[in-house]
C-alpha cells in the first residue's frame, strides 16, 4: 500500500495555522466547487443528452446518479477513517449510515420543526451516538477480533430491522416527504437539481472536516495506534480510547450521509443497515485506495457509476464488480490512488515517458482479455435465461448464442488476450523496475550533492 502516514514517533509537527489549513485544503475546495457547478451546467445546456444519451443517461438520471455519488463519497470517506487511518476493518459500518437515515426519515414525518437543510445533522448525531455505544464494545479489541465483533453487530442490526417494525418499517421500510419539513432557504426541494445542491454542500462540508481531522493530534495519534499500538500506549496514550474517538467520528459522518440519503430518496428500508452495504463500502475504499484521502472518493464514484449504469445494460453487473475487484487487488494492490501516487515521483523526474509504451502494450491485451470474458459471460447467462430470445447483445451487436461462431470468437479473444497480456505485463513490470532503479539512483546523487554543498 502506497501511503504516507505521520505517527507519534516522528518529529513533532508544527501546529497548522489558518493560512496553512486554507492552503492545504484549497485544492479540494476548488475541485468540489467545480464538481458542484459543472453538472448543473451540462444539464442546462443539454450536454448530458448529447454525450451520454447513447448509454441511456438523461439529465434527470444524471442528477440522481450524482446525488448518489455525493452520498457514497461521504460514506466511503467515513469508512476510510476506520480502515485507512485507523486500521480497523469493520463489517458493520453501514449500520451507522442506515440508522442515521432512519432517524432523519422519522424526523421528517414527525414534524419536529427542524429545517430540512439541517436534517443531515440529526443523522450525524444518531450515527455518533450508536457508534459510541457499539464502539465501546468493539474497540476493546483489534484486528480480527474487532472485525468479527462489527460483523456480529451488523448482523444484529440487520435482523432487528425486520423484528422492530415500528421503527424500521419491516420489509417495506419507512417513507417520507421532503417537502413537508420547514425550510431555511426559499426552495421546495421538489426537483433533483435542488437536492443535488444540498447533497453537494454537505458532501463538501463533511469531506473538508474529515480531511482536517487527519491533520489533528487525534488523527495523527490514530495513525500511530494503527502502526504500533504498544508504542503509543508506552508514551501515554490509551489505544482503546483513541480507537473509540475515531469510531465515533466515523459514525458521525456516516450518519450524515445516511440522513442525506433519506432526504434524497424519501425512503429508508432494511437494506440500509445490511451487510451488503458494508461490503460495498469495503469495495469502494479498496478499489479507490486504502489510507489515501482521495482514494475513497475515486472508488465511490467508480463503483456508484458502474452500479447504476451497468445495471441498465446487463443482469450480471455484480459479476463485473467482482472482476474489477480482482483486477485491482492483483495488479494495483494500493488501489487506483495508490497506483497514481506511486507514479508521481516518476512524473516529476521526467521519466514517465519511458513507461507509456510498455503500459499501452499491456493495456491492449488486457482490453482483449476483458472483451472475451464479457462476451462469454453474457452468452453463458443468456443460455440460462429460459425467457431469452436466443440472441445476446454485446457491444451493440446481436450475437446468436446457439451458433458456434460467437463462442469461437469469445474463446479466441479470451485465450489470445490472456497469453498476450502475460508477456506484456512482465515487460511493463521490467520497465517500471528499471525506471524505479534510475529514480533511486538520481535521488541518491541529489542527496550527495546537497550534503557536499552543505559541507
VMD Tcl script that draws the C-alpha trace (Angstrom):
set ca {
  {0.00 0.00 0.00}
  {1.45 3.31 -1.08}
  {0.60 5.70 1.72}
  {2.39 8.30 3.76}
  {1.48 8.38 7.41}
  {2.61 10.53 10.29}
  {2.96 8.83 13.62}
  {3.72 9.97 17.13}
  {7.26 8.61 16.82}
  {8.29 11.07 14.11}
  {9.45 14.63 14.84}
  {6.77 16.86 16.24}
  {4.83 18.65 13.51}
  {4.11 22.35 13.91}
  {0.54 23.36 14.56}
  {-1.44 24.25 11.49}
  {-2.23 27.92 11.14}
  {-5.36 29.19 9.44}
  {-3.36 30.11 6.36}
  {-1.76 26.65 6.22}
  {-5.14 24.97 6.55}
  {-6.54 27.12 3.74}
  {-3.54 26.44 1.53}
  {-3.68 22.67 2.06}
  {-7.43 22.46 1.56}
  {-7.67 24.93 -1.35}
  {-7.20 22.21 -3.97}
  {-10.05 20.10 -2.60}
  {-12.28 23.15 -2.24}
  {-11.67 24.08 -5.90}
  {-12.31 20.52 -7.06}
  {-15.53 20.40 -5.05}
  {-16.77 23.72 -6.37}
  {-16.01 22.78 -9.97}
  {-17.72 19.43 -9.46}
  {-20.75 21.11 -7.89}
  {-21.18 23.68 -10.64}
  {-20.20 21.58 -13.66}
  {-23.04 19.07 -13.67}
  {-25.89 21.63 -13.49}
  {-24.21 23.47 -16.38}
  {-24.13 20.32 -18.50}
  {-27.76 19.63 -17.63}
  {-28.96 23.09 -18.57}
  {-27.02 23.16 -21.84}
  {-28.10 19.67 -22.87}
  {-24.57 18.24 -22.92}
  {-25.71 15.25 -20.86}
  {-28.11 14.13 -23.57}
  {-25.52 14.80 -26.27}
  {-22.63 12.96 -24.64}
  {-24.33 10.21 -22.64}
  {-27.68 9.75 -24.35}
  {-26.46 6.67 -26.21}
  {-25.93 4.98 -22.83}
  {-29.47 5.72 -21.70}
  {-28.42 8.57 -19.41}
  {-30.60 11.67 -19.47}
  {-30.44 14.81 -17.36}
  {-32.75 13.56 -14.61}
  {-30.90 10.27 -14.39}
  {-27.55 12.09 -14.30}
  {-28.70 14.30 -11.43}
  {-29.97 11.30 -9.47}
  {-26.73 9.47 -10.21}
  {-24.52 12.29 -8.95}
  {-26.64 12.68 -5.84}
  {-25.89 9.03 -5.14}
  {-22.22 9.68 -5.89}
  {-22.07 12.52 -3.35}
  {-23.67 10.37 -0.65}
  {-21.38 7.44 -1.48}
  {-18.31 9.68 -1.29}
  {-19.32 10.89 2.16}
  {-19.92 7.34 3.42}
  {-16.73 5.93 1.88}
  {-14.62 8.71 3.41}
  {-16.12 7.96 6.82}
  {-15.29 4.27 6.37}
  {-11.73 5.20 5.37}
  {-11.41 6.94 8.75}
  {-11.66 3.48 10.27}
  {-9.88 1.23 7.77}
  {-7.35 3.56 6.18}
  {-6.37 5.88 9.01}
  {-7.17 3.57 11.92}
  {-6.50 0.09 10.59}
  {-9.94 -1.04 11.82}
  {-11.71 -3.36 9.38}
  {-15.42 -3.01 10.10}
  {-18.09 -5.20 8.54}
  {-20.93 -3.19 10.06}
  {-20.24 0.40 9.08}
  {-23.49 0.64 7.12}
  {-25.31 0.33 10.46}
  {-24.47 3.95 11.32}
  {-25.40 5.41 7.95}
  {-28.59 3.32 7.96}
  {-29.59 4.37 11.47}
  {-28.88 7.97 10.59}
  {-31.21 7.61 7.62}
  {-33.98 6.08 9.75}
  {-33.78 8.86 12.35}
  {-33.90 11.51 9.64}
  {-36.88 9.94 7.87}
  {-38.74 9.82 11.21}
  {-37.80 13.44 11.89}
  {-39.28 14.36 8.51}
  {-42.51 12.53 9.30}
  {-42.90 13.71 12.90}
  {-42.76 17.44 12.07}
  {-40.06 18.32 14.61}
  {-39.68 21.81 13.10}
  {-36.08 21.09 12.17}
  {-35.23 22.73 8.83}
  {-34.71 20.22 6.05}
  {-31.28 21.65 5.30}
  {-30.11 20.72 8.83}
  {-31.64 17.25 8.99}
  {-28.36 15.54 7.99}
  {-27.03 16.73 11.36}
  {-29.79 14.70 13.03}
  {-28.50 11.63 11.21}
  {-24.96 12.54 12.25}
  {-25.92 12.77 15.93}
  {-27.70 9.42 15.71}
  {-24.75 7.79 13.95}
  {-22.31 9.20 16.51}
  {-24.44 8.02 19.45}
  {-24.69 4.45 18.21}
  {-21.03 4.45 17.20}
  {-20.15 5.37 20.78}
  {-22.48 2.68 22.07}
  {-21.26 -0.10 19.80}
  {-17.69 1.20 19.71}
  {-17.37 0.93 23.49}
  {-17.62 -2.83 22.92}
  {-15.86 -3.25 19.58}
  {-12.81 -1.02 20.14}
  {-11.73 -3.05 23.16}
  {-10.32 -5.48 20.63}
  {-8.33 -5.00 17.43}
  {-7.51 -6.80 14.19}
  {-9.57 -9.95 13.55}
  {-11.46 -9.78 16.85}
  {-12.61 -6.23 16.06}
  {-13.75 -7.28 12.58}
  {-15.75 -10.21 13.98}
  {-17.41 -8.00 16.62}
  {-18.50 -5.49 13.98}
  {-19.76 -8.34 11.82}
  {-21.88 -9.58 14.72}
  {-23.20 -6.09 15.44}
  {-24.03 -5.64 11.77}
  {-25.97 -8.89 11.63}
  {-27.72 -7.94 14.88}
  {-28.99 -4.67 13.45}
  {-29.85 -6.29 10.11}
  {-32.13 -8.79 11.89}
  {-33.52 -6.11 14.19}
  {-34.66 -4.20 11.12}
  {-37.18 -7.00 10.43}
  {-38.17 -7.52 14.06}
  {-38.73 -3.91 15.17}
  {-41.25 -2.95 12.51}
  {-42.45 0.08 14.44}
  {-39.15 1.87 13.84}
  {-37.67 0.15 10.79}
  {-40.92 -0.41 8.90}
  {-40.33 -4.10 8.19}
  {-39.73 -5.18 4.61}
  {-41.26 -2.07 3.08}
  {-39.23 0.39 5.17}
  {-40.23 3.92 6.11}
  {-41.13 6.56 3.55}
  {-41.32 10.33 3.92}
  {-41.86 13.55 2.03}
  {-39.03 16.08 1.93}
  {-41.46 18.86 1.03}
  {-43.19 18.69 4.43}
  {-40.45 19.99 6.80}
  {-39.75 23.68 7.22}
  {-37.00 25.20 5.08}
  {-34.23 27.70 5.74}
  {-33.87 28.57 2.08}
  {-36.58 29.53 -0.42}
  {-36.52 26.10 -2.08}
  {-39.10 23.33 -2.06}
  {-36.55 20.61 -2.94}
  {-39.10 19.11 -5.26}
  {-36.58 18.95 -8.12}
  {-33.45 16.85 -8.30}
  {-31.34 19.91 -9.04}
  {-32.13 21.48 -5.65}
  {-31.47 18.19 -3.87}
  {-28.21 17.91 -5.81}
  {-27.01 21.27 -4.49}
  {-27.94 20.32 -0.93}
  {-26.14 16.98 -1.28}
  {-23.01 18.57 -2.67}
  {-22.99 21.16 0.12}
  {-22.99 18.52 2.85}
  {-20.53 16.36 0.91}
  {-18.07 19.25 0.68}
  {-18.53 20.20 4.34}
  {-18.15 16.62 5.57}
  {-15.22 15.90 3.25}
  {-13.37 19.03 4.34}
  {-13.94 18.25 8.03}
  {-12.73 14.67 7.56}
  {-9.60 15.90 5.80}
  {-8.91 18.42 8.56}
  {-9.36 15.67 11.13}
  {-6.39 13.82 9.61}
  {-4.24 16.87 10.49}
  {-5.31 16.99 14.13}
  {-3.47 15.33 17.06}
  {-6.25 12.71 17.20}
  {-5.80 11.90 13.52}
  {-2.03 11.57 13.85}
  {-2.33 9.52 17.03}
  {-4.81 7.25 15.24}
  {-2.08 6.60 12.66}
  {0.33 5.80 15.48}
  {-2.11 3.35 17.10}
  {-2.69 1.74 13.71}
  {1.05 1.26 13.13}
  {2.09 0.22 16.64}
  {-0.46 0.30 19.46}
  {2.07 -0.85 22.08}
  {4.43 2.05 21.47}
  {1.54 4.51 21.50}
  {0.49 3.14 24.87}
  {4.09 3.36 26.11}
  {4.18 7.14 25.53}
  {0.96 7.62 27.50}
  {-1.98 7.18 25.11}
  {-4.80 4.69 25.56}
  {-5.21 2.88 22.21}
  {-8.76 1.80 23.06}
  {-9.84 5.37 23.76}
  {-8.21 6.66 20.58}
  {-10.00 3.97 18.58}
  {-13.30 4.83 20.26}
  {-13.00 8.53 19.43}
  {-12.17 7.71 15.81}
  {-15.02 5.21 15.68}
  {-17.47 7.82 16.98}
  {-16.36 10.46 14.47}
  {-16.64 7.93 11.68}
  {-20.20 7.14 12.79}
  {-20.98 10.86 12.85}
  {-20.13 11.39 9.19}
  {-21.70 8.08 8.16}
  {-24.93 9.17 9.87}
  {-24.84 12.46 7.99}
  {-24.53 10.54 4.72}
  {-27.44 8.31 5.73}
  {-29.52 11.37 6.56}
  {-28.81 12.84 3.15}
  {-29.79 9.52 1.59}
  {-33.15 9.64 3.41}
  {-33.78 13.17 2.14}
  {-32.89 12.37 -1.47}
  {-34.67 9.01 -1.74}
  {-37.56 9.72 0.67}
  {-37.38 6.05 1.65}
  {-35.18 4.02 4.00}
  {-35.53 0.24 4.37}
  {-33.67 -2.67 5.92}
  {-31.16 -2.73 3.05}
  {-29.60 0.43 4.51}
  {-28.20 -1.49 7.52}
  {-27.41 -4.74 5.70}
  {-24.07 -6.48 5.37}
  {-24.30 -5.91 1.61}
  {-24.00 -2.14 2.09}
  {-21.00 -2.55 4.39}
  {-19.36 -4.84 1.82}
  {-19.99 -2.24 -0.87}
  {-18.15 0.35 1.23}
  {-15.20 -2.01 1.56}
  {-15.23 -2.44 -2.21}
  {-15.22 1.33 -2.78}
  {-12.33 2.01 -0.42}
  {-10.24 -0.93 -1.65}
  {-10.64 -0.05 -5.32}
  {-10.00 3.65 -4.67}
  {-7.06 3.22 -2.31}
  {-6.99 2.46 1.41}
  {-5.43 5.15 3.58}
  {-5.16 7.76 0.82}
  {-7.66 10.54 1.33}
  {-8.84 10.91 -2.26}
  {-8.84 7.13 -2.79}
  {-12.35 6.54 -1.38}
  {-13.60 9.46 -3.46}
  {-12.39 7.79 -6.66}
  {-13.65 4.39 -5.54}
  {-17.08 5.69 -4.54}
  {-17.50 7.49 -7.85}
  {-16.40 4.47 -9.89}
  {-18.47 1.88 -8.02}
  {-21.62 4.04 -7.90}
  {-21.47 4.88 -11.60}
  {-20.78 1.27 -12.55}
  {-23.57 0.05 -10.30}
  {-26.11 2.44 -11.80}
  {-25.06 2.36 -15.45}
  {-24.17 -1.33 -15.79}
  {-27.45 -2.38 -14.20}
  {-29.23 -0.68 -17.11}
  {-27.45 -2.86 -19.68}
  {-26.75 -6.23 -18.09}
  {-28.19 -8.50 -15.44}
  {-24.78 -9.80 -14.34}
  {-23.32 -6.46 -13.35}
  {-22.42 -7.77 -9.89}
  {-20.10 -10.27 -11.56}
  {-18.27 -7.40 -13.25}
  {-17.86 -5.80 -9.84}
  {-16.05 -8.95 -8.74}
  {-13.86 -8.87 -11.85}
  {-12.96 -5.23 -11.18}
  {-12.12 -6.01 -7.56}
  {-9.88 -8.91 -8.57}
  {-8.03 -6.83 -11.17}
  {-7.37 -4.05 -8.68}
  {-6.17 -6.41 -5.94}
  {-3.92 -8.35 -8.34}
  {-2.37 -5.51 -10.30}
  {-2.96 -2.40 -8.17}
  {-2.89 -3.56 -4.52}
  {-2.71 0.06 -3.37}
  {-5.87 0.91 -5.30}
  {-6.23 3.47 -8.05}
  {-4.98 6.29 -5.82}
  {-2.01 4.21 -4.70}
  {-1.14 3.47 -8.33}
  {-1.26 7.18 -9.18}
  {0.77 8.21 -6.13}
  {3.38 5.60 -6.99}
  {3.96 7.31 -10.34}
  {4.08 10.91 -9.09}
  {7.86 10.86 -8.37}
  {8.45 9.33 -11.80}
  {6.38 12.06 -13.41}
  {8.20 14.82 -11.50}
  {11.55 13.36 -12.54}
  {10.52 13.40 -16.21}
  {10.85 9.61 -16.61}
  {7.21 8.77 -17.22}
  {7.72 8.77 -20.99}
  {9.66 5.53 -20.66}
  {6.55 3.83 -19.26}
  {3.98 4.96 -21.81}
  {4.83 2.37 -24.49}
  {5.02 -0.72 -22.20}
  {1.85 0.37 -20.40}
  {-0.04 0.75 -23.66}
  {1.26 -2.61 -24.86}
  {-0.08 -4.15 -21.65}
  {-3.42 -2.33 -21.79}
  {-4.28 -3.54 -25.30}
  {-4.18 -7.29 -24.49}
  {-5.95 -6.59 -21.20}
  {-8.78 -4.98 -23.17}
  {-8.88 -8.01 -25.49}
  {-8.96 -10.34 -22.48}
  {-11.81 -8.41 -20.88}
  {-13.72 -8.30 -24.17}
  {-13.59 -12.08 -24.45}
  {-14.56 -12.52 -20.80}
  {-17.55 -10.19 -21.13}
  {-18.72 -11.83 -24.34}
  {-18.58 -15.36 -22.91}
  {-20.17 -14.25 -19.64}
  {-23.14 -12.64 -21.38}
  {-23.71 -15.64 -23.63}
  {-23.45 -18.13 -20.75}
  {-26.03 -16.12 -18.81}
  {-28.26 -15.94 -21.88}
  {-28.26 -19.75 -22.07}
  {-29.66 -19.95 -18.53}
  {-32.37 -17.40 -19.31}
  {-35.32 -19.51 -20.38}
  {-37.26 -16.43 -21.43}
  {-34.45 -15.29 -23.74}
  {-34.84 -14.84 -27.47}
  {-31.70 -16.76 -28.42}
  {-29.68 -13.62 -29.14}
  {-27.35 -11.69 -26.85}
  {-26.48 -8.02 -27.18}
  {-22.78 -7.31 -26.53}
  {-21.12 -4.03 -27.63}
  {-24.27 -3.03 -29.52}
  {-24.00 -6.24 -31.61}
  {-26.57 -9.03 -31.53}
  {-24.96 -12.45 -31.18}
  {-26.76 -15.78 -31.59}
  {-25.56 -17.91 -28.67}
  {-26.89 -21.03 -30.42}
  {-24.27 -20.58 -33.13}
  {-20.66 -21.78 -32.88}
  {-19.04 -18.62 -34.25}
  {-19.76 -16.25 -31.28}
  {-18.38 -18.82 -28.85}
  {-15.30 -19.27 -31.01}
  {-14.72 -15.53 -31.21}
  {-15.14 -15.10 -27.46}
  {-12.82 -18.02 -26.71}
  {-10.12 -16.75 -29.08}
  {-10.29 -13.27 -27.53}
  {-10.07 -14.70 -24.03}
  {-7.15 -17.08 -24.68}
  {-5.19 -14.81 -27.00}
  {-5.67 -11.81 -24.73}
  {-4.63 -13.81 -21.67}
  {-1.42 -15.16 -23.23}
  {-0.54 -11.79 -24.77}
  {-1.20 -9.95 -21.51}
  {1.02 -12.33 -19.55}
  {4.09 -11.35 -21.59}
  {3.11 -7.68 -21.89}
  {2.65 -7.42 -18.12}
  {6.13 -8.84 -17.50}
  {7.58 -6.28 -19.93}
  {5.70 -3.44 -18.21}
  {6.92 -4.64 -14.81}
  {10.51 -4.73 -16.04}
  {10.17 -1.20 -17.42}
  {8.82 0.00 -14.07}
  {11.68 -1.66 -12.17}
  {14.21 -0.05 -14.50}
  {12.68 3.41 -14.07}
  {12.40 2.96 -10.32}
  {16.08 1.96 -10.09}
  {17.17 5.01 -12.07}
  {14.93 7.22 -9.95}
  {16.50 5.97 -6.71}
  {19.97 6.48 -8.17}
  {19.09 10.05 -9.16}
  {17.72 10.76 -5.68}
  {20.90 9.36 -4.10}
  {23.06 11.60 -6.30}
  {20.93 14.60 -5.37}
  {21.32 13.85 -1.65}
  {25.10 13.51 -2.06}
  {25.24 16.83 -3.92}
  {23.23 18.56 -1.20}
  {25.49 17.12 1.51}
  {28.60 18.21 -0.41}
  {27.18 21.69 -0.80}
  {26.34 21.92 2.89}
  {29.86 20.84 3.79}
}
mol new
graphics top color blue
foreach p $ca { graphics top sphere $p radius 0.5 }
foreach p [lrange $ca 0 end-1] q [lrange $ca 1 end] { graphics top cylinder $p $q radius 0.2 }
display resetview
